[in-house]
């Protein structure tokens, strides 16, 4: 009994640090958590997290209403099944145990309205780095398809951004989105925030850097973006801030193929399922020590998982290296599960290389443990 109670309380705590419940929930338990962003010496204001009821609403990073409409969004679905949630959390904790560093992990089954969380410092903000390329792609394609505008000009950079994690391709998608929105950096940031707010997630655009220096993307042997876009001001969206809760809600909604539009979601998911490759952009000639399929690609490599995922990494120059992955895999009976795992090594690597930080091993441990639980719980799961 004591063990069962402990497990359920642990799952409850995982929900507690999520975005929070609607104000109408009676006898809400409120907990304040101080946070220090990974790329700044100044602490952000403490956040308040509330134990959720049957639905979860957004509580934006900066304390202002999510999106541009002045209200948060309600996440539809059902509360996580307690027994399955407890088992999944135990598997995540087992995979995290012994990893030298800090890990935040989250999973969310189809039909659930809240994730199960595990790890340490779950309230921390962090940079999404290249994981934000999937968010950029969703925003750009949803915006264009919603207006009936062709996406032909961004198909090629989309593929490079999501399969090679090419930064020049990300820059081109961002510039195209900015042009679609009248050339406004502010409007672009609002569009990104509003897209995530649809599903109860938030992103802090405030810390994002921006510049007009994309000339490095054009060389005699590499044309990373059109010359007209090389000097166009662009938000560096990888330097925004979000939390693991935001990451899991985004990838869960994308896999659900409804919140962001079916056509846009299917296109992005199909691209995220393609094999990963090393970048060919200038400066990436020295390839990473980890295989392009590190982490989720190695754990869920069998085709029957239908893995869709995106990795992101960076921050060694600031002494805050992070490597993370967001993704989803299919399960028997038409079910699926989304995941988000963030790893902060105890020892900083000499460069932004997930292999040198042993991030490939850390994520393989967490996701490998999750995989074993899924195979036990869902008979007939992939090998």
C-alpha positions as CSV (number, residue, x, y, z in Angstrom):
1,X,0.0,0.0,0.0
2,X,2.8,2.4,0.9
3,X,4.6,1.7,-2.3
4,X,1.4,2.3,-4.4
5,X,0.6,5.5,-2.6
6,X,4.2,6.7,-3.2
7,X,3.9,6.0,-6.9
8,X,0.6,7.8,-7.2
9,X,1.9,10.8,-5.3
10,X,4.9,10.8,-7.6
11,X,2.6,10.9,-10.6
12,X,0.6,13.6,-8.9
13,X,3.7,15.7,-8.5
14,X,4.5,15.2,-12.1
15,X,1.1,16.8,-13.0
16,X,1.5,19.5,-10.3
17,X,4.4,21.2,-12.1
18,X,2.5,21.3,-15.3
19,X,0.8,24.5,-16.5
20,X,-1.9,24.5,-13.8
21,X,-5.7,24.1,-13.5
22,X,-8.5,26.6,-14.3
23,X,-9.1,29.2,-11.6
24,X,-12.5,27.5,-10.9
25,X,-10.9,24.5,-9.3
26,X,-11.7,24.4,-5.7
27,X,-9.2,23.6,-2.9
28,X,-6.4,23.9,-5.4
29,X,-2.9,23.1,-4.1
30,X,-0.5,25.8,-5.2
31,X,3.3,25.5,-5.2
32,X,5.7,28.3,-6.1
33,X,9.0,27.2,-7.8
34,X,11.9,29.5,-8.5
35,X,13.6,29.2,-11.8
36,X,16.9,30.2,-13.3
37,X,17.0,30.3,-17.1
38,X,20.0,28.4,-18.6
39,X,21.4,31.2,-20.7
40,X,21.2,34.2,-18.4
41,X,22.7,35.1,-15.0
42,X,19.5,36.8,-14.0
43,X,16.7,34.7,-12.5
44,X,13.3,34.8,-13.9
45,X,10.3,35.5,-11.6
46,X,9.0,32.5,-9.7
47,X,6.1,30.6,-11.3
48,X,3.0,29.2,-9.7
49,X,2.0,25.7,-10.5
50,X,-1.4,24.3,-9.6
51,X,-2.6,20.7,-9.4
52,X,-4.8,20.2,-12.4
53,X,-8.4,19.0,-12.5
54,X,-10.0,17.3,-15.5
55,X,-8.5,19.8,-17.9
56,X,-5.3,21.8,-18.1
57,X,-4.9,25.5,-19.1
58,X,-1.8,27.4,-20.1
59,X,0.2,29.5,-17.7
60,X,2.6,31.4,-20.0
61,X,6.2,31.8,-19.2
62,X,6.1,35.6,-18.9
63,X,2.9,35.8,-17.0
64,X,0.9,37.3,-19.9
65,X,-2.0,35.6,-21.7
66,X,-1.0,33.0,-24.1
67,X,-1.2,33.8,-27.8
68,X,-2.7,37.1,-28.9
69,X,-6.3,36.6,-27.8
70,X,-6.0,37.4,-24.1
71,X,-7.0,33.9,-22.8
72,X,-5.4,30.6,-22.2
73,X,-6.4,27.5,-24.1
74,X,-8.0,24.4,-22.6
75,X,-6.5,21.1,-23.5
76,X,-9.0,18.5,-24.4
77,X,-8.8,14.8,-23.5
78,X,-9.0,12.7,-20.4
79,X,-6.9,12.5,-17.3
80,X,-4.0,10.0,-17.6
81,X,-4.9,6.5,-16.4
82,X,-3.3,6.3,-12.9
83,X,-1.9,2.7,-13.3
84,X,-0.4,3.3,-16.7
85,X,0.9,6.7,-15.7
86,X,2.6,5.3,-12.7
87,X,4.2,2.5,-14.7
88,X,5.4,4.9,-17.3
89,X,6.9,7.2,-14.7
90,X,8.6,4.4,-13.0
91,X,10.2,3.4,-16.3
92,X,11.4,6.9,-16.9
93,X,12.9,7.2,-13.4
94,X,14.6,3.8,-14.0
95,X,16.2,5.1,-17.2
96,X,17.2,8.4,-15.5
97,X,18.9,6.7,-12.5
98,X,22.6,6.9,-12.6
99,X,22.9,9.4,-15.5
100,X,25.6,11.9,-14.6
101,X,23.7,15.1,-15.0
102,X,20.2,16.5,-14.9
103,X,17.3,15.0,-16.9
104,X,13.8,16.1,-17.5
105,X,11.5,13.6,-19.2
106,X,7.8,13.6,-20.1
107,X,5.5,11.2,-21.9
108,X,1.8,11.6,-23.0
109,X,-0.4,9.0,-24.4
110,X,-3.0,9.6,-27.2
111,X,-6.2,11.0,-25.7
112,X,-4.5,12.3,-22.5
113,X,-4.9,15.9,-21.5
114,X,-1.8,16.0,-19.3
115,X,1.8,14.5,-19.4
116,X,3.5,12.3,-16.9
117,X,6.8,13.9,-15.8
118,X,10.0,12.5,-14.3
119,X,13.5,13.8,-13.4
120,X,14.9,16.8,-11.7
121,X,14.3,20.5,-11.8
122,X,11.1,20.1,-13.8
123,X,10.2,23.8,-13.5
124,X,13.3,25.0,-15.2
125,X,13.3,27.0,-18.4
126,X,15.7,25.9,-21.1
127,X,16.5,26.8,-24.7
128,X,14.9,24.5,-27.3
129,X,17.8,24.8,-29.7
130,X,17.0,22.8,-32.9
131,X,13.9,21.2,-31.5
132,X,12.3,24.6,-32.3
133,X,12.7,23.8,-36.0
134,X,9.7,21.6,-35.8
135,X,7.7,24.4,-34.1
136,X,8.8,26.9,-36.8
137,X,7.8,24.4,-39.6
138,X,4.4,23.8,-38.1
139,X,3.7,27.6,-37.7
140,X,4.9,28.3,-41.3
141,X,2.9,25.5,-42.9
142,X,-0.2,26.0,-40.8
143,X,-0.1,29.7,-41.6
144,X,0.3,29.2,-45.4
145,X,-2.1,26.3,-45.7
146,X,-4.7,28.2,-43.7
147,X,-4.5,31.1,-46.2
148,X,-4.4,28.8,-49.2
149,X,-0.8,29.9,-50.1
150,X,1.6,27.5,-51.8
151,X,4.3,25.9,-49.6
152,X,6.4,24.9,-52.6
153,X,9.2,27.4,-51.8
154,X,9.7,26.1,-48.3
155,X,9.5,22.3,-49.0
156,X,13.3,22.0,-49.5
157,X,14.4,24.0,-46.4
158,X,11.8,22.1,-44.4
159,X,13.5,18.8,-45.3
160,X,17.0,20.1,-44.5
161,X,15.9,21.6,-41.2
162,X,14.1,18.5,-39.9
163,X,16.4,15.8,-41.3
164,X,19.8,17.4,-41.2
165,X,19.1,20.0,-38.5
166,X,20.4,22.6,-40.9
167,X,20.5,26.1,-39.3
168,X,20.5,27.8,-42.6
169,X,17.3,26.0,-43.5
170,X,15.8,27.1,-40.2
171,X,16.8,30.6,-41.0
172,X,15.1,30.4,-44.4
173,X,11.9,29.1,-42.8
174,X,11.9,31.9,-40.2
175,X,12.5,34.6,-42.8
176,X,9.7,33.2,-45.0
177,X,7.4,33.3,-42.0
178,X,8.5,36.8,-41.2
179,X,7.8,37.9,-44.8
180,X,4.4,36.3,-44.7
181,X,3.6,38.3,-41.5
182,X,4.7,41.7,-43.0
183,X,8.4,41.6,-42.1
184,X,7.7,42.0,-38.3
185,X,9.8,40.1,-35.8
186,X,7.2,40.9,-33.2
187,X,4.4,39.4,-35.3
188,X,6.5,36.3,-35.9
189,X,7.1,35.8,-32.2
190,X,3.4,36.2,-31.6
191,X,2.6,33.7,-34.2
192,X,4.9,31.1,-32.6
193,X,3.5,31.7,-29.2
194,X,-0.1,31.5,-30.4
195,X,0.6,28.2,-32.2
196,X,1.8,26.7,-29.0
197,X,-0.9,28.3,-26.9
198,X,-3.5,26.3,-28.9
199,X,-2.4,23.2,-27.1
200,X,-1.6,24.6,-23.6
201,X,2.1,25.1,-24.2
202,X,4.1,28.3,-23.9
203,X,7.4,29.7,-25.2
204,X,9.2,32.8,-24.0
205,X,10.2,34.9,-27.0
206,X,11.8,37.6,-24.9
207,X,15.3,36.1,-24.6
208,X,15.4,35.3,-28.3
209,X,18.4,36.7,-30.2
210,X,18.1,38.1,-33.7
211,X,20.4,39.2,-36.4
212,X,20.7,39.9,-40.2
213,X,23.8,37.9,-40.8
214,X,23.0,34.9,-42.9
215,X,25.7,35.4,-45.4
216,X,27.7,32.4,-44.1
217,X,24.9,30.3,-45.6
218,X,26.0,31.1,-49.1
219,X,29.3,29.7,-50.4
220,X,30.4,28.4,-53.8
221,X,29.5,24.9,-52.8
222,X,26.5,25.5,-50.6
223,X,23.4,27.6,-51.1
224,X,21.6,27.5,-47.8
225,X,19.1,30.2,-48.6
226,X,18.3,32.7,-51.3
227,X,20.7,35.7,-51.5
228,X,17.8,38.1,-50.9
229,X,17.2,36.4,-47.5
230,X,20.8,36.3,-46.3
231,X,20.8,39.8,-44.9
232,X,17.1,39.8,-43.8
233,X,16.7,40.2,-40.0
234,X,15.7,36.8,-38.5
235,X,14.7,35.7,-35.0
236,X,17.0,33.0,-33.7
237,X,14.2,30.9,-32.3
238,X,16.5,28.3,-30.8
239,X,17.4,30.9,-28.2
240,X,13.9,31.2,-26.9
241,X,12.9,29.5,-23.6
242,X,10.4,26.7,-22.9
243,X,10.0,23.9,-20.4
244,X,9.7,20.1,-20.9
245,X,6.0,20.5,-20.3
246,X,5.7,22.8,-23.3
247,X,7.8,20.4,-25.4
248,X,5.7,17.4,-24.7
249,X,2.4,19.3,-25.3
250,X,3.7,20.5,-28.7
251,X,4.8,17.1,-30.0
252,X,1.7,15.4,-28.6
253,X,-0.5,17.8,-30.4
254,X,1.5,17.5,-33.6
255,X,1.1,13.7,-33.5
256,X,-2.6,14.1,-32.8
257,X,-2.9,15.9,-36.2
258,X,-5.8,18.1,-35.2
259,X,-4.7,21.3,-33.3
260,X,-2.3,22.5,-36.0
261,X,-4.4,21.4,-39.0
262,X,-4.4,18.0,-40.5
263,X,-2.5,18.8,-43.7
264,X,0.3,20.7,-42.0
265,X,0.6,18.1,-39.2
266,X,0.8,15.2,-41.7
267,X,3.5,17.0,-43.7
268,X,5.7,17.8,-40.7
269,X,5.3,14.3,-39.2
270,X,6.2,12.7,-42.5
271,X,9.3,14.8,-42.7
272,X,10.2,14.0,-39.0
273,X,10.0,10.3,-39.9
274,X,12.7,10.5,-42.5
275,X,16.2,9.2,-41.7
276,X,18.5,11.8,-40.0
277,X,21.6,13.0,-41.7
278,X,24.5,15.2,-40.8
279,X,24.3,18.9,-41.8
280,X,26.1,20.2,-44.8
281,X,26.1,23.8,-43.9
282,X,29.4,25.8,-43.6
283,X,31.1,25.1,-40.3
284,X,29.6,21.6,-40.0
285,X,32.4,19.9,-42.0
286,X,33.7,18.3,-38.8
287,X,30.9,15.8,-38.3
288,X,29.5,15.1,-34.8
289,X,30.9,12.1,-33.0
290,X,27.4,10.6,-32.4
291,X,25.6,8.9,-35.3
292,X,22.8,11.1,-36.8
293,X,20.3,8.6,-35.4
294,X,21.5,9.0,-31.8
295,X,18.9,8.7,-29.0
296,X,15.4,8.0,-30.2
297,X,16.6,6.9,-33.7
298,X,18.7,4.2,-32.2
299,X,16.2,3.0,-29.6
300,X,13.1,3.1,-31.8
301,X,14.9,2.3,-35.1
302,X,12.7,-0.5,-36.2
303,X,10.3,0.8,-38.9
304,X,7.2,-0.6,-37.1
305,X,7.5,2.1,-34.4
306,X,6.9,4.8,-37.1
307,X,9.2,7.1,-35.1
308,X,8.9,10.8,-35.8
309,X,11.4,12.9,-33.8
310,X,13.6,16.0,-33.7
311,X,16.7,16.6,-31.7
312,X,18.2,19.8,-30.4
313,X,21.5,20.6,-28.7
314,X,23.8,23.5,-27.8
315,X,24.9,25.8,-25.0
316,X,28.4,24.7,-24.2
317,X,29.8,28.2,-24.8
318,X,27.5,29.5,-22.0
319,X,28.4,26.5,-19.7
320,X,24.9,25.2,-20.0
321,X,25.0,22.5,-22.6
322,X,21.7,20.8,-23.3
323,X,20.8,17.9,-25.6
324,X,17.1,16.9,-26.0
325,X,14.7,15.2,-28.3
326,X,11.0,15.3,-28.8
327,X,9.1,12.6,-30.7
328,X,6.3,10.0,-30.9
329,X,6.0,6.3,-31.7
330,X,3.0,4.2,-32.6
331,X,1.6,1.4,-30.5
332,X,-0.7,-1.5,-31.1
333,X,-4.5,-0.9,-31.3
334,X,-4.2,2.5,-33.0
335,X,-2.5,4.0,-29.9
336,X,0.6,6.1,-29.8
337,X,2.8,7.9,-27.2
338,X,4.7,11.2,-27.4
339,X,7.9,11.8,-25.5
340,X,10.3,14.6,-24.6
341,X,13.7,14.1,-22.9
342,X,16.2,16.9,-22.0
343,X,19.7,16.1,-20.7
344,X,22.1,18.5,-19.0
345,X,25.5,16.8,-18.5
346,X,27.3,17.2,-15.2
347,X,30.5,18.0,-17.1
348,X,30.4,20.5,-19.9
349,X,31.6,19.1,-23.3
350,X,34.4,21.0,-25.2
351,X,32.0,21.7,-28.1
352,X,28.3,21.5,-29.0
353,X,28.6,17.8,-29.7
354,X,26.0,15.4,-28.2
355,X,28.4,12.5,-28.4
356,X,31.2,14.3,-26.5
357,X,28.6,15.0,-23.8
358,X,27.4,11.4,-23.8
359,X,23.9,12.6,-24.6
360,X,23.4,9.7,-26.9
361,X,23.9,7.3,-24.0
362,X,21.8,9.3,-21.6
363,X,18.8,9.5,-24.0
364,X,19.2,5.8,-25.0
365,X,19.0,4.9,-21.3
366,X,15.8,6.9,-20.7
367,X,14.1,6.0,-23.9
368,X,15.3,2.4,-23.8
369,X,13.7,2.0,-20.4
370,X,10.5,3.5,-21.7
371,X,10.6,1.1,-24.7
372,X,10.8,-1.9,-22.4
373,X,7.7,-0.7,-20.5
374,X,5.8,-0.1,-23.7
375,X,6.6,-3.6,-24.9
376,X,5.3,-5.1,-21.6
377,X,2.2,-2.9,-21.5
378,X,1.2,-3.1,-25.1
379,X,1.4,-6.7,-26.3
380,X,2.4,-6.9,-30.0
381,X,4.5,-3.8,-29.8
382,X,7.4,-3.3,-32.2
383,X,10.7,-5.1,-31.5
